Amino acid sequence: MTSLDPPTLMVLHESGAADPFNPTLPLTEVYTDTHLGITINYPAGWAAELGRDTDASAVYLQNFHNADVFEPLTGNDPSLYRVRLYPTPTEHVTTLEEARAGFGPVAQEQDIEVNGLPALRLEPGGWSVMRAGVLVQLPDRVLLLSTRQDPALFDRMVETLRLLEDD
């Protein structure tokens, strides 16, 4: 039995929303987080879902619904695409330097800017479940955006991140 509202993984595949590697996949949906004061664009038909259990402060922008997929598949099935937004706890981390210190050695590291916000792009290398990550300095904390999948779509999404006051 499948549900059309919200769409199941089968519906997402049929609509093309589960085709994350299409370089022309438009980023037409906007996720807004008023608590963090940010917005970010993502592909139409994707789901914005809260993390669960020990990851409850995270938000996932993904081309499937958590209820439709056995969790270990999310990193191994190339048709499943997920971007994790994780606000670092302000009692532990408030600066990029503090957030960076938590990663240890990485394969590649680059200082970047995301719509006027200082940021650091990390590629941990083969040892990590994270394929690409970006730490972004928000006014009062750091936001980690990460993916286990091909970083091309991830990078396009990160480029749309902006503060609410910039809208």
C-alpha positions as CSV (number, residue, x, y, z in Angstrom):
1,M,0.0,0.0,0.0
2,T,1.4,3.4,-0.9
3,S,0.5,6.9,0.1
4,L,0.5,9.8,-2.3
5,D,0.4,12.5,0.4
6,P,3.2,12.5,1.4
7,P,4.5,10.7,-1.7
8,T,6.3,7.4,-1.1
9,L,9.7,6.5,-2.5
10,M,7.9,4.8,-5.5
11,V,6.1,8.1,-6.3
12,L,9.3,10.1,-6.0
13,H,11.0,7.7,-8.4
14,E,8.2,8.0,-10.9
15,S,8.2,11.8,-10.7
16,G,11.9,12.1,-11.3
17,A,12.5,13.6,-7.9
18,A,14.7,10.6,-7.0
19,D,17.1,11.4,-9.9
20,P,19.6,13.5,-7.9
21,F,22.5,13.4,-10.4
22,N,20.6,15.2,-13.1
23,P,22.7,18.4,-13.4
24,T,19.7,20.4,-14.4
25,L,17.5,19.3,-11.5
26,P,15.9,22.6,-10.4
27,L,16.2,23.7,-6.8
28,T,12.6,25.1,-6.6
29,E,11.5,24.2,-3.1
30,V,12.6,26.3,-0.1
31,Y,13.2,25.0,3.4
32,T,12.9,27.7,6.0
33,D,14.1,27.3,9.6
34,T,13.0,30.3,11.7
35,H,14.9,29.1,14.7
36,L,18.2,29.1,12.9
37,G,17.1,32.0,10.7
38,I,18.0,30.4,7.4
39,T,16.6,29.2,4.1
40,I,17.9,26.7,1.6
41,N,16.6,25.5,-1.7
42,Y,16.2,21.9,-2.7
43,P,14.6,19.9,-5.5
44,A,10.9,19.7,-6.0
45,G,9.2,16.6,-4.7
46,W,11.8,16.0,-2.0
47,A,11.0,15.7,1.7
48,A,12.2,17.9,4.6
49,E,12.2,15.6,7.6
50,L,13.4,15.9,11.2
51,G,16.0,13.6,12.5
52,R,15.1,11.0,15.1
53,D,16.4,9.7,18.4
54,T,20.0,10.9,19.0
55,D,19.8,13.0,15.8
56,A,16.6,14.9,16.7
57,S,18.1,18.4,16.2
58,A,19.0,17.6,12.5
59,V,16.9,18.2,9.5
60,Y,17.2,16.0,6.4
61,L,16.4,17.3,2.8
62,Q,16.0,14.0,0.9
63,N,14.4,12.3,-2.1
64,F,12.6,9.7,0.1
65,H,10.7,9.5,3.3
66,N,12.3,7.9,6.4
67,A,9.3,5.6,6.8
68,D,9.9,4.1,3.3
69,V,13.6,3.2,3.6
70,F,15.6,0.9,5.8
71,E,18.1,3.3,7.3
72,P,21.4,1.5,6.3
73,L,20.4,1.9,2.6
74,T,20.6,5.7,2.7
75,G,24.3,5.6,2.3
76,N,24.6,2.7,-0.1
77,D,21.7,3.1,-2.6
78,P,22.8,5.6,-5.3
79,S,19.2,6.5,-6.0
80,L,18.7,7.8,-2.5
81,Y,20.0,11.3,-1.8
82,R,20.1,13.1,1.5
83,V,21.5,16.4,2.8
84,R,21.8,16.7,6.5
85,L,21.5,20.1,8.2
86,Y,22.8,19.9,11.8
87,P,23.0,23.0,14.1
88,T,25.9,22.5,16.5
89,P,25.0,22.8,20.1
90,T,25.7,26.3,21.2
91,E,26.9,25.2,24.7
92,H,29.8,23.4,23.0
93,V,30.5,25.1,19.6
94,T,29.8,28.6,18.4
95,T,32.7,29.3,16.0
96,L,34.0,27.7,12.8
97,E,37.4,27.0,14.6
98,E,35.6,25.1,17.4
99,A,33.5,23.1,14.9
100,R,36.6,22.3,12.7
101,A,38.5,21.0,15.7
102,G,35.9,18.2,16.0
103,F,36.7,16.7,12.7
104,G,40.4,15.8,13.0
105,P,42.4,15.2,9.8
106,V,40.5,15.5,6.5
107,A,41.4,14.8,2.9
108,Q,40.6,18.3,1.7
109,E,39.7,21.5,3.4
110,Q,38.9,24.9,1.8
111,D,37.8,28.3,3.2
112,I,34.8,29.5,1.3
113,E,31.9,32.0,1.6
114,V,28.2,31.1,1.3
115,N,26.2,34.2,0.5
116,G,28.3,36.4,2.7
117,L,28.7,33.8,5.5
118,P,32.2,32.5,6.4
119,A,32.3,28.7,5.8
120,L,34.7,25.8,5.6
121,R,34.2,23.0,3.0
122,L,35.5,19.6,4.2
123,E,36.0,16.3,2.4
124,P,36.8,13.7,5.1
125,G,38.1,11.0,2.7
126,G,37.4,7.3,2.6
127,W,37.1,6.7,6.3
128,S,34.0,8.8,6.9
129,V,30.3,8.2,6.2
130,M,30.2,11.9,5.2
131,R,31.4,12.4,1.6
132,A,31.3,16.2,1.7
133,G,30.5,18.7,4.4
134,V,30.3,22.5,4.9
135,L,30.5,24.3,8.2
136,V,28.8,27.6,8.0
137,Q,29.1,30.4,10.6
138,L,25.7,31.7,11.5
139,P,25.3,34.7,13.8
140,D,25.2,32.6,17.1
141,R,26.3,29.1,16.1
142,V,27.7,26.9,13.3
143,L,25.6,24.9,10.9
144,L,26.9,21.6,9.4
145,L,25.6,20.6,6.1
146,S,26.7,17.2,4.9
147,T,26.0,14.4,2.4
148,R,27.1,10.8,1.9
149,Q,26.3,11.0,-1.8
150,D,27.9,12.6,-4.9
151,P,28.7,16.2,-3.8
152,A,27.7,18.0,-7.1
153,L,24.0,18.4,-6.1
154,F,25.0,19.1,-2.5
155,D,27.3,22.0,-3.6
156,R,24.5,23.5,-5.6
157,M,22.1,23.3,-2.6
158,V,24.7,24.8,-0.2
159,E,25.1,27.8,-2.6
160,T,21.4,28.7,-1.9
161,L,21.8,28.8,1.9
162,R,21.1,32.3,3.2
163,L,20.0,34.1,6.3
164,L,16.3,34.9,6.5
165,E,17.0,38.7,6.8
166,D,18.6,38.4,3.3
167,D,15.4,37.2,1.7
